[in-house]
Amino acid sequence: TELKYELYSEILKNNTILLENDSDGLIYDSNDNYYYFNGNVENNYIVVNNELWRIVAINNDRSIKIIKNYGISNNKLYTFNNDYTNFKYQGSNVMNELLLWYDNNFINSDKYVVESEYCVLYQSNICLEKKYYKVGLLNIDEVMRAGGSITNNESYYLYNYYDWWIINNDYDEFINSAYSGFVNSLGSIDKGFVDEAKTIRPVINLKKDTYINGNRVADNNWSEC
C-alpha cells in the first residue's frame, strides 16, 4: 500500500516557519494568517496531472496555492488582450485561454481543486476587484512576496527564463494603450502592452485536505472536506 500524506501538514512539518521576509523559506504573515514561500527555495515542487508546479502559499482557509512551473501549451505565447485599449481580465484572451486549458486538462478536478478568490483588477498598488475561479493568474503582490521586484532576479523560485503574464493593470491615456504586468526573462516585474505575447502560467488552489504520495498529488483515496 502506497503511503499518502496530507499536503498542508507536510509543508509545515518540512519547513522552519519564518516571521519576516528577510530570508529564503516559508514565511508566516500573522496579519492575514497566511503562509508563503519566499526566495530561492527548492522544497516547494509538486506534481499535478503529471506536470511540475511550485507551491506558492497556504491560504488563510488552508487551501494551497500552486503555480505551474512553465507556461501552458509548451510555453506558447499569448496576448493578454487582442484589443490594445482593454486591460480587463474578465473576457480577456488570456482568461479564455486559461479556462479552455483548464477544462481540457483537469477532468474531475473537483476532487482536489477548490474555487478561490483571485485579484482580477490591480491598479495603483491595490487590488480593486476580486472574483472566484478554479484557475487564474498571480497578481503583482504575490510575485513580490515570492521575491520579485523591478530589479533583475534569477534567484527566486518563480524565475523560469520566460516572460509570463501577471495581474497588474494599467492604461496610458496619452497613447490610448492598455498594459498588464508580467515577469520578464530576467526575473524582474515589468509591464507590457496587452497585445504583446507572453506565456501563461496557471494558478490553482488545492483543497486543504489534499493528499500526496511523495511530491505527487494522489489520484485516489481522497478524504472529504
N, C-alpha and C positions, 0 to 999 in steps of 0.2 A: 504494500500500500504506500503510495506516494504521500509524503508529509506536506501539509498545507499550513500556511501561517497567515495570520491577519496582517495585511499590509500596514495599516495605521500603527499597530503595536510594534511591528518590525522596524519601521522608520525611527520611532522614538527610542527603541532599545539599542539600535546600532549607531546612534549619534549622541555626542555630548551637546546638550542644549545650551546655546549661547544667548546672551541677553542684549548684546549690542552688535550692530552691523559693522564691525571693525576687523573681522577675520573670516576666513572661509569656513563654511559649515552651515548648520541648521540653526536659524535664529528664531527666538520666540518673541513675538510682539504682544505684550500684555494688554495694550490698548484695544487691540482687535481680537485678542485670543486666537492668534494665527501664527503658524509656523511657516517659515520659508527658507529655501536654500539660497545661499549667497556665495559667489566667488567660484574658485577653481575646485569644485568638488567632483569626486569620481564614484561616489556610492549612491547616486540617485538615478541610476539607469533602471528601466523596467521594460519588459517586452509585452506588448499587447497586439493581438492579431498578427503575430509573427513579425512585428516591426518594432524598432527601437525607439523608446520615448525617454524623456527625462522628467523626474518628479520636481515640480515647481514649489508646491506648498501643501500644507494641511490646512484646510479652511476652518473657520470657526464652527461649522457644523460637522467637522471631522471627515468630510469628503476630501479626496486627494486630487489636487490639480496636477495634470501632466501635459507636456507638450511633445509633439513628435520631433525626433532629433533632426530630421531633414524634411524638406518640402514634399507635398503630395505629388503624385504622378511623376516620380523620379526627378524632383526639383524643377518641374515645368514652371515657366514664368507666366504670371497672370497680372493683368491690370487691376487696380483697386476698383476703379470705375471707368467705363468707356467714355462717359461724359466728363470732360475735363473741368467742368464747373461744379461737380457734385462730390462732396466729401462724405456723404452719409453712408453708414454701413448697411442699414436696412435696405434691401433691394439691390445692393451693390453687386458687381461682378464677383468680387472676392467672397461675399456671403453665399451667393448662388453656387459657386464652385465648391465651397466648403460643404454645404448641405448635400449637394449631389455626391461628393466624395464620401461623406459620412453614410448616406443611405446605401451606397454601393459596397461599402466595406465593413459596416457594423451591423450584422444581422443578429437579431435577438439581443441587442445591446442593453435592453432594459435590465438584464441580469446584473450589470456592473457599472453602467454609465448613468449618472443622475443629471437631470436637467438643472442647470445652475445659472446664477446671475452673471452676466458679462457686461462690461462697460462697452457701449456702442457709440458714444459721443464724448470724446475727451478734448476739451479746449481750455486754454488759459489756465493750465495747471490744475484742472479739476475735472472729475467725471460728471458730466451733466445729464447723462441718460443711461439707464441700465435696462437690460432685457434678459429673459430666461430662454436659454437654448441648450441643446445637447452638445453643441460644438461651437467654438468661437476662436477669437484671437486674444493674445496677451495685449494689455494696454501699457503705455509708457511707464506708469507707476510700477508695474510688476517687473518690467525689464530692469528698471533702476534698482529695485530691491535685490535683484539677482546679481547685480554688479555692473550693469550697463550705464553708460554716461555719454556725453558728447565727445569724449576723447576716445581714441582707438584703444581697444582692449581685446586681446585674443586669449586672455587668461580667466575667463569665467565660463560656466558650463553652457550658457546659451549660444556662445560663439560657434558657428558651424561653416564658415568660409563663404556663405551665400548672403545675398540681400533678401530680407524677408519682412513682410508687412506686419505692422502692429497698429493699434488704435491710438492715434494722436492727431486729431483732425484740425485742419486749418483752411483758411480761404484768404486769398490776396485780392482785394477789391481793385487795386491799381491795374493788375494784369488780368483780372477776371478768371482766376485759376484756383482750383482746389488742390489741397495737399493731404497726404496722410503720412504717418510716421512709418519708418522701417529701421531695422538694424542692418547696417551695411556689412560688406565683406571684410572690413577691418574691425568689426565688433562694436562700432560706435552707433549711437542713436542719431538718426538723420530724418529728414523729411523729403518726400518726393512728390512730384505731380501725380495725381491719381491715375492718369493714363499711361504712366510708366509701368514697366513689367518687373515684378519681383516674385519670389517664391512664397508659398503659403504654408505655414506650419500650424496645423490644427491643435487646438487645446480642448481637452475633455476633462471631466471630473468623475473620478471613480467613487462608487459608494463607500461609505465609511467601513463597511464590513466586507470589503473585497478581500479575497484570499489569494495568496501567491504560492507558487511552487518554485523554489529558487528565486529568480528575479522575474519570473513569468507569471502573468495573471492566470490563475487557474481557470480552466474552461468547464468545470463541472463541480458538483457538490457545494453549490453556493449556500451561504447562510442568508436568511431573510432579514430585512431591516425591521 
